[in-house]
Amino acid sequence: KAVRIQLSKNGKQITAFIPGDGGLKYIDEHDEVIVEGIGGAMGGAMGDIPGVRWKVNAVNGVSLESLIYGKAEKPIR
């Protein structure tokens, strides 16, 4: 799965991959997400998803991995 994100630093819209099984249900509209690059030095795309060079790392300051495994709850903003 992937989401469209608007960057706060320059207003650009990017597409980011959501890792993990069921990670999409923890991301709502207007949530603040932290993204990181994928692909190493060349900055290539993720697997068979062309053009997706970013992945979601955290949602509202909480790691997406800890949300998926139930170790943390998403704070209400």
PQR file with spaces between the fields and no chain letter, atoms N, CA, C, O and H, PARSE charges and radii, in Angstrom:
ATOM       1  N    LYS     1       0.840   -1.184    0.000 -0.4000 1.5000
ATOM       2  CA   LYS     1       0.000    0.000    0.000 -0.0000 2.0000
ATOM       3  C    LYS     1       0.881    1.242    0.000  0.5500 1.7000
ATOM       4  O    LYS     1       2.035    1.212    0.428 -0.5500 1.4000
ATOM       5  N    ALA     2       0.308    2.326   -0.489 -0.4000 1.5000
ATOM       6  CA   ALA     2       1.040    3.585   -0.546 -0.0000 2.0000
ATOM       7  C    ALA     2       0.092    4.742   -0.249  0.5500 1.7000
ATOM       8  O    ALA     2      -1.122    4.624   -0.418 -0.5500 1.4000
ATOM       9  H    ALA     2      -0.629    2.350   -0.837  0.4000 1.0000
ATOM      10  N    VAL     3       0.661    5.859    0.195 -0.4000 1.5000
ATOM      11  CA   VAL     3      -0.126    7.058    0.489 -0.0000 2.0000
ATOM      12  C    VAL     3       0.523    8.261   -0.181  0.5500 1.7000
ATOM      13  O    VAL     3       1.727    8.272   -0.434 -0.5500 1.4000
ATOM      14  H    VAL     3       1.647    5.955    0.332  0.4000 1.0000
ATOM      15  N    ARG     4      -0.293    9.275   -0.466 -0.4000 1.5000
ATOM      16  CA   ARG     4       0.210   10.542   -0.990 -0.0000 2.0000
ATOM      17  C    ARG     4       0.414   11.476    0.189  0.5500 1.7000
ATOM      18  O    ARG     4      -0.463   11.612    1.042 -0.5500 1.4000
ATOM      19  H    ARG     4      -1.272    9.266   -0.260  0.4000 1.0000
ATOM      20  N    ILE     5       1.570   12.118    0.235 -0.4000 1.5000
ATOM      21  CA   ILE     5       1.942   12.969    1.359 -0.0000 2.0000
ATOM      22  C    ILE     5       2.399   14.313    0.819  0.5500 1.7000
ATOM      23  O    ILE     5       3.097   14.380   -0.193 -0.5500 1.4000
ATOM      24  H    ILE     5       2.282   12.008   -0.458  0.4000 1.0000
ATOM      25  N    GLN     6       2.001   15.391    1.502 -0.4000 1.5000
ATOM      26  CA   GLN     6       2.488   16.722    1.153 -0.0000 2.0000
ATOM      27  C    GLN     6       3.544   17.112    2.178  0.5500 1.7000
ATOM      28  O    GLN     6       3.271   17.141    3.378 -0.5500 1.4000
ATOM      29  H    GLN     6       1.434   15.337    2.324  0.4000 1.0000
ATOM      30  N    LEU     7       4.744   17.410    1.704 -0.4000 1.5000
ATOM      31  CA   LEU     7       5.840   17.765    2.593 -0.0000 2.0000
ATOM      32  C    LEU     7       5.630   19.159    3.161  0.5500 1.7000
ATOM      33  O    LEU     7       5.180   20.064    2.458 -0.5500 1.4000
ATOM      34  H    LEU     7       4.965   17.387    0.730  0.4000 1.0000
ATOM      35  N    SER     8       5.956   19.327    4.434 -0.4000 1.5000
ATOM      36  CA   SER     8       5.754   20.630    5.064 -0.0000 2.0000
ATOM      37  C    SER     8       6.886   21.596    4.722  0.5500 1.7000
ATOM      38  O    SER     8       6.678   22.809    4.744 -0.5500 1.4000
ATOM      39  H    SER     8       6.321   18.591    5.005  0.4000 1.0000
ATOM      40  N    LYS     9       8.086   21.085    4.405 -0.4000 1.5000
ATOM      41  CA   LYS     9       9.205   21.992    4.174 -0.0000 2.0000
ATOM      42  C    LYS     9       9.138   22.713    2.833  0.5500 1.7000
ATOM      43  O    LYS     9       9.614   23.842    2.722 -0.5500 1.4000
ATOM      44  H    LYS     9       8.255   20.099    4.387  0.4000 1.0000
ATOM      45  N    ASN    10       8.551   22.077    1.800 -0.4000 1.5000
ATOM      46  CA   ASN    10       8.501   22.748    0.504 -0.0000 2.0000
ATOM      47  C    ASN    10       7.166   22.584   -0.218  0.5500 1.7000
ATOM      48  O    ASN    10       7.005   23.100   -1.324 -0.5500 1.4000
ATOM      49  H    ASN    10       8.164   21.160    1.890  0.4000 1.0000
ATOM      50  N    GLY    11       6.214   21.883    0.375 -0.4000 1.5000
ATOM      51  CA   GLY    11       4.888   21.757   -0.223 -0.0000 2.0000
ATOM      52  C    GLY    11       4.770   20.729   -1.331  0.5500 1.7000
ATOM      53  O    GLY    11       3.699   20.584   -1.920 -0.5500 1.4000
ATOM      54  H    GLY    11       6.345   21.464    1.273  0.4000 1.0000
ATOM      55  N    LYS    12       5.850   20.005   -1.632 -0.4000 1.5000
ATOM      56  CA   LYS    12       5.793   18.990   -2.687 -0.0000 2.0000
ATOM      57  C    LYS    12       4.963   17.795   -2.236  0.5500 1.7000
ATOM      58  O    LYS    12       4.905   17.478   -1.048 -0.5500 1.4000
ATOM      59  H    LYS    12       6.721   20.122   -1.154  0.4000 1.0000
ATOM      60  N    GLN    13       4.319   17.135   -3.202 -0.4000 1.5000
ATOM      61  CA   GLN    13       3.565   15.926   -2.908 -0.0000 2.0000
ATOM      62  C    GLN    13       4.378   14.722   -3.359  0.5500 1.7000
ATOM      63  O    GLN    13       4.871   14.677   -4.486 -0.5500 1.4000
ATOM      64  H    GLN    13       4.366   17.392   -4.167  0.4000 1.0000
ATOM      65  N    ILE    14       4.513   13.744   -2.461 -0.4000 1.5000
ATOM      66  CA   ILE    14       5.252   12.524   -2.774 -0.0000 2.0000
ATOM      67  C    ILE    14       4.367   11.319   -2.475  0.5500 1.7000
ATOM      68  O    ILE    14       3.353   11.432   -1.786 -0.5500 1.4000
ATOM      69  H    ILE    14       4.112   13.780   -1.546  0.4000 1.0000
ATOM      70  N    THR    15       4.764   10.168   -3.004 -0.4000 1.5000
ATOM      71  CA   THR    15       4.088    8.915   -2.707 -0.0000 2.0000
ATOM      72  C    THR    15       5.010    8.099   -1.816  0.5500 1.7000
ATOM      73  O    THR    15       6.184    7.911   -2.136 -0.5500 1.4000
ATOM      74  H    THR    15       5.587   10.076   -3.564  0.4000 1.0000
ATOM      75  N    ALA    16       4.477    7.612   -0.691 -0.4000 1.5000
ATOM      76  CA   ALA    16       5.282    6.855    0.262 -0.0000 2.0000
ATOM      77  C    ALA    16       4.673    5.474    0.479  0.5500 1.7000
ATOM      78  O    ALA    16       3.454    5.318    0.552 -0.5500 1.4000
ATOM      79  H    ALA    16       3.523    7.765   -0.432  0.4000 1.0000
ATOM      80  N    PHE    17       5.544    4.482    0.580 -0.4000 1.5000
ATOM      81  CA   PHE    17       5.159    3.094    0.822 -0.0000 2.0000
ATOM      82  C    PHE    17       4.873    2.897    2.312  0.5500 1.7000
ATOM      83  O    PHE    17       5.547    3.487    3.156 -0.5500 1.4000
ATOM      84  H    PHE    17       6.534    4.609    0.521  0.4000 1.0000
ATOM      85  N    ILE    18       3.869    2.065    2.638 -0.4000 1.5000
ATOM      86  CA   ILE    18       3.540    1.765    4.030 -0.0000 2.0000
ATOM      87  C    ILE    18       3.969    0.330    4.317  0.5500 1.7000
ATOM      88  O    ILE    18       3.340   -0.607    3.824 -0.5500 1.4000
ATOM      89  H    ILE    18       3.321    1.586    1.952  0.4000 1.0000
ATOM      90  N    PRO    19       5.033    0.139    5.109 -0.5600 1.5000
ATOM      91  CA   PRO    19       5.479   -1.219    5.414  0.2800 2.0000
ATOM      92  C    PRO    19       4.589   -1.882    6.459  0.5500 1.7000
ATOM      93  O    PRO    19       3.853   -1.207    7.180 -0.5500 1.4000
ATOM      94  N    GLY    20       4.661   -3.183    6.532 -0.4000 1.5000
ATOM      95  CA   GLY    20       3.912   -3.926    7.543 -0.0000 2.0000
ATOM      96  C    GLY    20       2.527   -4.308    7.069  0.5500 1.7000
ATOM      97  O    GLY    20       1.977   -3.719    6.138 -0.5500 1.4000
ATOM      98  H    GLY    20       5.259   -3.731    5.947  0.4000 1.0000
ATOM      99  N    ASP    21       1.979   -5.306    7.732 -0.4000 1.5000
ATOM     100  CA   ASP    21       0.664   -5.811    7.379 -0.0000 2.0000
ATOM     101  C    ASP    21      -0.394   -5.010    8.129  0.5500 1.7000
ATOM     102  O    ASP    21      -0.435   -5.049    9.358 -0.5500 1.4000
ATOM     103  H    ASP    21       2.425   -5.785    8.488  0.4000 1.0000
ATOM     104  N    GLY    22      -1.245   -4.290    7.416 -0.4000 1.5000
ATOM     105  CA   GLY    22      -2.298   -3.498    8.049 -0.0000 2.0000
ATOM     106  C    GLY    22      -1.848   -2.131    8.514  0.5500 1.7000
ATOM     107  O    GLY    22      -2.515   -1.519    9.349 -0.5500 1.4000
ATOM     108  H    GLY    22      -1.212   -4.259    6.417  0.4000 1.0000
ATOM     109  N    GLY    23      -0.739   -1.635    8.002 -0.4000 1.5000
ATOM     110  CA   GLY    23      -0.246   -0.326    8.421 -0.0000 2.0000
ATOM     111  C    GLY    23      -1.115    0.829    7.971  0.5500 1.7000
ATOM     112  O    GLY    23      -1.088    1.905    8.569 -0.5500 1.4000
ATOM     113  H    GLY    23      -0.197   -2.132    7.324  0.4000 1.0000
ATOM     114  N    LEU    24      -1.891    0.609    6.910 -0.4000 1.5000
ATOM     115  CA   LEU    24      -2.725    1.687    6.367 -0.0000 2.0000
ATOM     116  C    LEU    24      -3.823    2.110    7.333  0.5500 1.7000
ATOM     117  O    LEU    24      -4.241    3.268    7.313 -0.5500 1.4000
ATOM     118  H    LEU    24      -1.913   -0.265    6.424  0.4000 1.0000
ATOM     119  N    LYS    25      -4.299    1.203    8.177 -0.4000 1.5000
ATOM     120  CA   LYS    25      -5.407    1.557    9.073 -0.0000 2.0000
ATOM     121  C    LYS    25      -4.975    2.479   10.211  0.5500 1.7000
ATOM     122  O    LYS    25      -5.830    3.007   10.923 -0.5500 1.4000
ATOM     123  H    LYS    25      -3.959    0.262    8.194  0.4000 1.0000
ATOM     124  N    TYR    26      -3.678    2.686   10.399 -0.4000 1.5000
ATOM     125  CA   TYR    26      -3.192    3.590   11.442 -0.0000 2.0000
ATOM     126  C    TYR    26      -2.919    4.996   10.922  0.5500 1.7000
ATOM     127  O    TYR    26      -2.562    5.882   11.699 -0.5500 1.4000
ATOM     128  H    TYR    26      -2.984    2.258    9.821  0.4000 1.0000
ATOM     129  N    ILE    27      -3.080    5.212    9.626 -0.4000 1.5000
ATOM     130  CA   ILE    27      -2.821    6.527    9.045 -0.0000 2.0000
ATOM     131  C    ILE    27      -4.136    7.112    8.567  0.5500 1.7000
ATOM     132  O    ILE    27      -4.821    6.529    7.726 -0.5500 1.4000
ATOM     133  H    ILE    27      -3.369    4.492    8.995  0.4000 1.0000
ATOM     134  N    ASP    28      -4.485    8.281    9.113 -0.4000 1.5000
ATOM     135  CA   ASP    28      -5.699    8.979    8.722 -0.0000 2.0000
ATOM     136  C    ASP    28      -5.327   10.255    7.984  0.5500 1.7000
ATOM     137  O    ASP    28      -4.169   10.673    7.985 -0.5500 1.4000
ATOM     138  H    ASP    28      -3.929    8.756    9.796  0.4000 1.0000
ATOM     139  N    GLU    29      -6.319   10.866    7.356 -0.4000 1.5000
ATOM     140  CA   GLU    29      -6.103   12.132    6.673 -0.0000 2.0000
ATOM     141  C    GLU    29      -5.701   13.192    7.693  0.5500 1.7000
ATOM     142  O    GLU    29      -6.235   13.221    8.802 -0.5500 1.4000
ATOM     143  H    GLU    29      -7.260   10.527    7.355  0.4000 1.0000
ATOM     144  N    HIS    30      -4.770   14.054    7.327 -0.4000 1.5000
ATOM     145  CA   HIS    30      -4.238   15.155    8.144 -0.0000 2.0000
ATOM     146  C    HIS    30      -3.340   14.678    9.283  0.5500 1.7000
ATOM     147  O    HIS    30      -3.016   15.470   10.168 -0.5500 1.4000
ATOM     148  H    HIS    30      -4.336   14.031    6.426  0.4000 1.0000
ATOM     149  N    ASP    31      -2.930   13.411    9.293 -0.4000 1.5000
ATOM     150  CA   ASP    31      -1.958   12.953   10.280 -0.0000 2.0000
ATOM     151  C    ASP    31      -0.570   13.431    9.877  0.5500 1.7000
ATOM     152  O    ASP    31      -0.279   13.617    8.696 -0.5500 1.4000
ATOM     153  H    ASP    31      -3.193   12.767    8.574  0.4000 1.0000
ATOM     154  N    GLU    32       0.274   13.623   10.874 -0.4000 1.5000
ATOM     155  CA   GLU    32       1.654   14.006   10.620 -0.0000 2.0000
ATOM     156  C    GLU    32       2.484   12.728   10.538  0.5500 1.7000
ATOM     157  O    GLU    32       2.509   11.943   11.486 -0.5500 1.4000
ATOM     158  H    GLU    32       0.038   13.472   11.834  0.4000 1.0000
ATOM     159  N    VAL    33       3.159   12.515    9.418 -0.4000 1.5000
ATOM     160  CA   VAL    33       3.966   11.307    9.246 -0.0000 2.0000
ATOM     161  C    VAL    33       5.421   11.676    9.015  0.5500 1.7000
ATOM     162  O    VAL    33       5.726   12.746    8.489 -0.5500 1.4000
ATOM     163  H    VAL    33       3.139   13.152    8.647  0.4000 1.0000
ATOM     164  N    ILE    34       6.311   10.786    9.411 -0.4000 1.5000
ATOM     165  CA   ILE    34       7.737   10.945    9.165 -0.0000 2.0000
ATOM     166  C    ILE    34       8.117    9.908    8.117  0.5500 1.7000
ATOM     167  O    ILE    34       7.827    8.722    8.268 -0.5500 1.4000
ATOM     168  H    ILE    34       6.064    9.917    9.838  0.4000 1.0000
ATOM     169  N    VAL    35       8.771   10.369    7.051 -0.4000 1.5000
ATOM     170  CA   VAL    35       9.151    9.463    5.971 -0.0000 2.0000
ATOM     171  C    VAL    35      10.667    9.355    5.902  0.5500 1.7000
ATOM     172  O    VAL    35      11.389   10.261    6.318 -0.5500 1.4000
ATOM     173  H    VAL    35       9.007   11.333    6.928  0.4000 1.0000
ATOM     174  N    GLU    36      11.138    8.230    5.369 -0.4000 1.5000
ATOM     175  CA   GLU    36      12.559    8.030    5.136 -0.0000 2.0000
ATOM     176  C    GLU    36      12.741    7.462    3.742  0.5500 1.7000
ATOM     177  O    GLU    36      11.828    6.850    3.189 -0.5500 1.4000
ATOM     178  H    GLU    36      10.552    7.494    5.031  0.4000 1.0000
ATOM     179  N    GLY    37      13.913    7.664    3.180 -0.4000 1.5000
ATOM     180  CA   GLY    37      14.177    7.209    1.827 -0.0000 2.0000
ATOM     181  C    GLY    37      14.377    5.706    1.756  0.5500 1.7000
ATOM     182  O    GLY    37      14.743    5.069    2.743 -0.5500 1.4000
ATOM     183  H    GLY    37      14.655    8.162    3.630  0.4000 1.0000
ATOM     184  N    ILE    38      14.133    5.145    0.574 -0.4000 1.5000
ATOM     185  CA   ILE    38      14.368    3.727    0.331 -0.0000 2.0000
ATOM     186  C    ILE    38      15.361    3.633   -0.823  0.5500 1.7000
ATOM     187  O    ILE    38      15.442    4.542   -1.649 -0.5500 1.4000
ATOM     188  H    ILE    38      13.835    5.663   -0.228  0.4000 1.0000
ATOM     189  N    GLY    39      16.107    2.552   -0.882 -0.4000 1.5000
ATOM     190  CA   GLY    39      16.858    2.275   -2.090 -0.0000 2.0000
ATOM     191  C    GLY    39      18.347    2.483   -2.006  0.5500 1.7000
ATOM     192  O    GLY    39      19.046    2.210   -2.982 -0.5500 1.4000
ATOM     193  H    GLY    39      16.041    1.814   -0.210  0.4000 1.0000
ATOM     194  N    GLY    40      18.869    2.949   -0.894 -0.4000 1.5000
ATOM     195  CA   GLY    40      20.308    3.091   -0.760 -0.0000 2.0000
ATOM     196  C    GLY    40      20.860    4.309   -1.481  0.5500 1.7000
ATOM     197  O    GLY    40      20.185    5.331   -1.604 -0.5500 1.4000
ATOM     198  H    GLY    40      18.301    3.171   -0.101  0.4000 1.0000
ATOM     199  N    ALA    41      22.100    4.190   -1.958 -0.4000 1.5000
ATOM     200  CA   ALA    41      22.815    5.327   -2.527 -0.0000 2.0000
ATOM     201  C    ALA    41      22.174    5.843   -3.814  0.5500 1.7000
ATOM     202  O    ALA    41      22.198    7.045   -4.076 -0.5500 1.4000
ATOM     203  H    ALA    41      22.649    3.360   -1.858  0.4000 1.0000
ATOM     204  N    MET    42      21.611    4.961   -4.607 -0.4000 1.5000
ATOM     205  CA   MET    42      21.034    5.387   -5.882 -0.0000 2.0000
ATOM     206  C    MET    42      19.653    6.016   -5.699  0.5500 1.7000
ATOM     207  O    MET    42      19.180    6.710   -6.598 -0.5500 1.4000
ATOM     208  H    MET    42      21.592    3.984   -4.395  0.4000 1.0000
ATOM     209  N    GLY    43      19.002    5.794   -4.571 -0.4000 1.5000
ATOM     210  CA   GLY    43      17.680    6.365   -4.331 -0.0000 2.0000
ATOM     211  C    GLY    43      16.614    5.764   -5.216  0.5500 1.7000
ATOM     212  O    GLY    43      15.680    6.455   -5.622 -0.5500 1.4000
ATOM     213  H    GLY    43      19.387    5.230   -3.841  0.4000 1.0000
ATOM     214  N    GLY    44      16.742    4.484   -5.520 -0.4000 1.5000
ATOM     215  CA   GLY    44      15.818    3.820   -6.434 -0.0000 2.0000
ATOM     216  C    GLY    44      14.467    3.539   -5.817  0.5500 1.7000
ATOM     217  O    GLY    44      14.236    3.798   -4.636 -0.5500 1.4000
ATOM     218  H    GLY    44      17.502    3.923   -5.190  0.4000 1.0000
ATOM     219  N    ALA    45      13.581    3.004   -6.633 -0.4000 1.5000
ATOM     220  CA   ALA    45      12.220    2.714   -6.197 -0.0000 2.0000
ATOM     221  C    ALA    45      12.176    1.425   -5.378  0.5500 1.7000
ATOM     222  O    ALA    45      13.120    0.636   -5.379 -0.5500 1.4000
ATOM     223  H    ALA    45      13.769    2.793   -7.593  0.4000 1.0000
ATOM     224  N    MET    46      11.052    1.233   -4.679 -0.4000 1.5000
ATOM     225  CA   MET    46      10.858    0.067   -3.816 -0.0000 2.0000
ATOM     226  C    MET    46      10.313   -1.099   -4.632  0.5500 1.7000
ATOM     227  O    MET    46       9.194   -1.027   -5.139 -0.5500 1.4000
ATOM     228  H    MET    46      10.285    1.874   -4.679  0.4000 1.0000
ATOM     229  N    GLY    47      11.077   -2.157   -4.762 -0.4000 1.5000
ATOM     230  CA   GLY    47      10.617   -3.389   -5.393 -0.0000 2.0000
ATOM     231  C    GLY    47       9.926   -3.189   -6.725  0.5500 1.7000
ATOM     232  O    GLY    47      10.512   -2.644   -7.661 -0.5500 1.4000
ATOM     233  H    GLY    47      11.986   -2.216   -4.350  0.4000 1.0000
ATOM     234  N    ASP    48       8.668   -3.633   -6.815 -0.4000 1.5000
ATOM     235  CA   ASP    48       7.939   -3.545   -8.076 -0.0000 2.0000
ATOM     236  C    ASP    48       6.989   -2.350   -8.108  0.5500 1.7000
ATOM     237  O    ASP    48       6.061   -2.324   -8.917 -0.5500 1.4000
ATOM     238  H    ASP    48       8.192   -4.076   -6.055  0.4000 1.0000
ATOM     239  N    ILE    49       7.208   -1.356   -7.235 -0.4000 1.5000
ATOM     240  CA   ILE    49       6.348   -0.170   -7.215 -0.0000 2.0000
ATOM     241  C    ILE    49       7.136    0.990   -7.829  0.5500 1.7000
ATOM     242  O    ILE    49       7.940    1.615   -7.138 -0.5500 1.4000
ATOM     243  H    ILE    49       7.962   -1.377   -6.578  0.4000 1.0000
ATOM     244  N    PRO    50       6.923    1.286   -9.104 -0.5600 1.5000
ATOM     245  CA   PRO    50       7.712    2.339   -9.747  0.2800 2.0000
ATOM     246  C    PRO    50       7.374    3.723   -9.202  0.5500 1.7000
ATOM     247  O    PRO    50       6.208    4.047   -8.976 -0.5500 1.4000
ATOM     248  N    GLY    51       8.406    4.531   -8.996 -0.4000 1.5000
ATOM     249  CA   GLY    51       8.211    5.915   -8.577 -0.0000 2.0000
ATOM     250  C    GLY    51       8.047    6.126   -7.090  0.5500 1.7000
ATOM     251  O    GLY    51       7.975    7.273   -6.648 -0.5500 1.4000
ATOM     252  H    GLY    51       9.353    4.268   -9.180  0.4000 1.0000
ATOM     253  N    VAL    52       7.984    5.065   -6.297 -0.4000 1.5000
ATOM     254  CA   VAL    52       7.835    5.212   -4.849 -0.0000 2.0000
ATOM     255  C    VAL    52       9.220    5.100   -4.227  0.5500 1.7000
ATOM     256  O    VAL    52       9.790    4.012   -4.156 -0.5500 1.4000
ATOM     257  H    VAL    52       8.043    4.134   -6.657  0.4000 1.0000
ATOM     258  N    ARG    53       9.762    6.238   -3.774 -0.4000 1.5000
ATOM     259  CA   ARG    53      11.120    6.268   -3.247 -0.0000 2.0000
ATOM     260  C    ARG    53      11.173    6.586   -1.758  0.5500 1.7000
ATOM     261  O    ARG    53      12.254    6.831   -1.222 -0.5500 1.4000
ATOM     262  H    ARG    53       9.298    7.122   -3.831  0.4000 1.0000
ATOM     263  N    TRP    54      10.035    6.586   -1.084 -0.4000 1.5000
ATOM     264  CA   TRP    54       9.970    6.912    0.338 -0.0000 2.0000
ATOM     265  C    TRP    54       9.144    5.864    1.064  0.5500 1.7000
ATOM     266  O    TRP    54       8.307    5.201    0.452 -0.5500 1.4000
ATOM     267  H    TRP    54       9.157    6.386   -1.519  0.4000 1.0000
ATOM     268  N    LYS    55       9.371    5.707    2.365 -0.4000 1.5000
ATOM     269  CA   LYS    55       8.507    4.843    3.168 -0.0000 2.0000
ATOM     270  C    LYS    55       8.166    5.541    4.479  0.5500 1.7000
ATOM     271  O    LYS    55       8.952    6.328    5.006 -0.5500 1.4000
ATOM     272  H    LYS    55      10.051    6.246    2.863  0.4000 1.0000
ATOM     273  N    VAL    56       6.978    5.238    4.994 -0.4000 1.5000
ATOM     274  CA   VAL    56       6.493    5.858    6.223 -0.0000 2.0000
ATOM     275  C    VAL    56       7.202    5.212    7.402  0.5500 1.7000
ATOM     276  O    VAL    56       7.268    3.987    7.505 -0.5500 1.4000
ATOM     277  H    VAL    56       6.339    4.599    4.566  0.4000 1.0000
ATOM     278  N    ASN    57       7.735    6.049    8.296 -0.4000 1.5000
ATOM     279  CA   ASN    57       8.457    5.563    9.458 -0.0000 2.0000
ATOM     280  C    ASN    57       7.655    5.736   10.740  0.5500 1.7000
ATOM     281  O    ASN    57       7.654    4.845   11.590 -0.5500 1.4000
ATOM     282  H    ASN    57       7.681    7.044    8.212  0.4000 1.0000
ATOM     283  N    ALA    58       6.966    6.880   10.896 -0.4000 1.5000
ATOM     284  CA   ALA    58       6.220    7.153   12.124 -0.0000 2.0000
ATOM     285  C    ALA    58       4.964    7.942   11.800  0.5500 1.7000
ATOM     286  O    ALA    58       4.906    8.659   10.802 -0.5500 1.4000
ATOM     287  H    ALA    58       6.967    7.604   10.206  0.4000 1.0000
ATOM     288  N    VAL    59       3.950    7.800   12.661 -0.4000 1.5000
ATOM     289  CA   VAL    59       2.683    8.516   12.518 -0.0000 2.0000
ATOM     290  C    VAL    59       2.441    9.279   13.813  0.5500 1.7000
ATOM     291  O    VAL    59       2.391    8.680   14.888 -0.5500 1.4000
ATOM     292  H    VAL    59       3.996    7.216   13.473  0.4000 1.0000
ATOM     293  N    ASN    60       2.291   10.594   13.716 -0.4000 1.5000
ATOM     294  CA   ASN    60       2.080   11.465   14.886 -0.0000 2.0000
ATOM     295  C    ASN    60       3.134   11.227   15.971  0.5500 1.7000
ATOM     296  O    ASN    60       2.819   11.240   17.161 -0.5500 1.4000
ATOM     297  H    ASN    60       2.332   11.080   12.843  0.4000 1.0000
ATOM     298  N    GLY    61       4.372   11.012   15.560 -0.4000 1.5000
ATOM     299  CA   GLY    61       5.466   10.849   16.506 -0.0000 2.0000
ATOM     300  C    GLY    61       5.618    9.458   17.098  0.5500 1.7000
ATOM     301  O    GLY    61       6.497    9.249   17.934 -0.5500 1.4000
ATOM     302  H    GLY    61       4.628   11.002   14.593  0.4000 1.0000
ATOM     303  N    VAL    62       4.792    8.499   16.692 -0.4000 1.5000
ATOM     304  CA   VAL    62       4.876    7.130   17.200 -0.0000 2.0000
ATOM     305  C    VAL    62       5.278    6.215   16.050  0.5500 1.7000
ATOM     306  O    VAL    62       4.731    6.312   14.951 -0.5500 1.4000
ATOM     307  H    VAL    62       4.078    8.669   16.013  0.4000 1.0000
ATOM     308  N    SER    63       6.226    5.338   16.302 -0.4000 1.5000
ATOM     309  CA   SER    63       6.710    4.419   15.281 -0.0000 2.0000
ATOM     310  C    SER    63       5.576    3.578   14.707  0.5500 1.7000
ATOM     311  O    SER    63       4.743    3.059   15.450 -0.5500 1.4000
ATOM     312  H    SER    63       6.670    5.259   17.194  0.4000 1.0000
ATOM     313  N    LEU    64       5.546    3.448   13.392 -0.4000 1.5000
ATOM     314  CA   LEU    64       4.517    2.649   12.735 -0.0000 2.0000
ATOM     315  C    LEU    64       4.635    1.178   13.131  0.5500 1.7000
ATOM     316  O    LEU    64       3.629    0.479   13.251 -0.5500 1.4000
ATOM     317  H    LEU    64       6.223    3.870   12.789  0.4000 1.0000
ATOM     318  N    GLU    65       5.854    0.717   13.330 -0.4000 1.5000
ATOM     319  CA   GLU    65       6.074   -0.679   13.730 -0.0000 2.0000
ATOM     320  C    GLU    65       5.456   -0.964   15.099  0.5500 1.7000
ATOM     321  O    GLU    65       4.848   -2.017   15.293 -0.5500 1.4000
ATOM     322  H    GLU    65       6.671    1.284   13.232  0.4000 1.0000
ATOM     323  N    SER    66       5.604   -0.034   16.051 -0.4000 1.5000
ATOM     324  CA   SER    66       5.024   -0.253   17.382 -0.0000 2.0000
ATOM     325  C    SER    66       3.502   -0.163   17.354  0.5500 1.7000
ATOM     326  O    SER    66       2.834   -0.799   18.169 -0.5500 1.4000
ATOM     327  H    SER    66       6.097    0.822   15.893  0.4000 1.0000
ATOM     328  N    LEU    67       2.942    0.618   16.428 -0.4000 1.5000
ATOM     329  CA   LEU    67       1.487    0.667   16.276 -0.0000 2.0000
ATOM     330  C    LEU    67       0.957   -0.656   15.733  0.5500 1.7000
ATOM     331  O    LEU    67      -0.065   -1.159   16.201 -0.5500 1.4000
ATOM     332  H    LEU    67       3.484    1.135   15.766  0.4000 1.0000
ATOM     333  N    ILE    68       1.648   -1.216   14.749 -0.4000 1.5000
ATOM     334  CA   ILE    68       1.208   -2.464   14.123 -0.0000 2.0000
ATOM     335  C    ILE    68       1.260   -3.620   15.118  0.5500 1.7000
ATOM     336  O    ILE    68       0.349   -4.446   15.158 -0.5500 1.4000
ATOM     337  H    ILE    68       2.478   -0.808   14.369  0.4000 1.0000
ATOM     338  N    TYR    69       2.331   -3.681   15.926 -0.4000 1.5000
ATOM     339  CA   TYR    69       2.481   -4.784   16.874 -0.0000 2.0000
ATOM     340  C    TYR    69       1.751   -4.552   18.190  0.5500 1.7000
ATOM     341  O    TYR    69       1.809   -5.401   19.079 -0.5500 1.4000
ATOM     342  H    TYR    69       3.072   -3.009   15.893  0.4000 1.0000
ATOM     343  N    GLY    70       1.061   -3.416   18.337 -0.4000 1.5000
ATOM     344  CA   GLY    70       0.254   -3.158   19.518 -0.0000 2.0000
ATOM     345  C    GLY    70       1.020   -2.707   20.742  0.5500 1.7000
ATOM     346  O    GLY    70       0.487   -2.751   21.851 -0.5500 1.4000
ATOM     347  H    GLY    70       1.013   -2.726   17.615  0.4000 1.0000
ATOM     348  N    LYS    71       2.269   -2.270   20.568 -0.4000 1.5000
ATOM     349  CA   LYS    71       3.070   -1.842   21.711 -0.0000 2.0000
ATOM     350  C    LYS    71       2.781   -0.403   22.108  0.5500 1.7000
ATOM     351  O    LYS    71       3.112    0.008   23.221 -0.5500 1.4000
ATOM     352  H    LYS    71       2.702   -2.234   19.667  0.4000 1.0000
ATOM     353  N    ALA    72       2.168    0.372   21.212 -0.4000 1.5000
ATOM     354  CA   ALA    72       1.857    1.774   21.502 -0.0000 2.0000
ATOM     355  C    ALA    72       0.536    2.136   20.848  0.5500 1.7000
ATOM     356  O    ALA    72       0.086    1.472   19.914 -0.5500 1.4000
ATOM     357  H    ALA    72       1.899    0.039   20.308  0.4000 1.0000
ATOM     358  N    GLU    73      -0.077    3.197   21.351 -0.4000 1.5000
ATOM     359  CA   GLU    73      -1.303    3.714   20.759 -0.0000 2.0000
ATOM     360  C    GLU    73      -1.004    5.033   20.075  0.5500 1.7000
ATOM     361  O    GLU    73      -0.114    5.774   20.492 -0.5500 1.4000
ATOM     362  H    GLU    73       0.288    3.737   22.109  0.4000 1.0000
ATOM     363  N    LYS    74      -1.748    5.319   19.032 -0.4000 1.5000
ATOM     364  CA   LYS    74      -1.570    6.571   18.307 -0.0000 2.0000
ATOM     365  C    LYS    74      -2.162    7.710   19.131  0.5500 1.7000
ATOM     366  O    LYS    74      -3.325    7.639   19.528 -0.5500 1.4000
ATOM     367  H    LYS    74      -2.471    4.717   18.693  0.4000 1.0000
ATOM     368  N    PRO    75      -1.380    8.764   19.396 -0.5600 1.5000
ATOM     369  CA   PRO    75      -1.928    9.888   20.160  0.2800 2.0000
ATOM     370  C    PRO    75      -2.973   10.650   19.351  0.5500 1.7000
ATOM     371  O    PRO    75      -2.878   10.747   18.128 -0.5500 1.4000
ATOM     372  N    ILE    76      -3.953   11.179   20.038 -0.4000 1.5000
ATOM     373  CA   ILE    76      -4.995   11.968   19.383 -0.0000 2.0000
ATOM     374  C    ILE    76      -4.526   13.407   19.332  0.5500 1.7000
ATOM     375  O    ILE    76      -4.185   13.989   20.362 -0.5500 1.4000
ATOM     376  H    ILE    76      -4.031   11.100   21.032  0.4000 1.0000
ATOM     377  N    ARG    77      -4.507   13.986   18.136 -0.4000 1.5000
ATOM     378  CA   ARG    77      -4.010   15.348   17.962 -0.0000 2.0000
ATOM     379  C    ARG    77      -5.150   16.316   17.951  0.5500 1.7000
ATOM     380  O    ARG    77      -4.936   17.520   17.815 -0.5500 1.4000
ATOM     381  H    ARG    77      -4.784   13.512   17.299  0.4000 1.0000
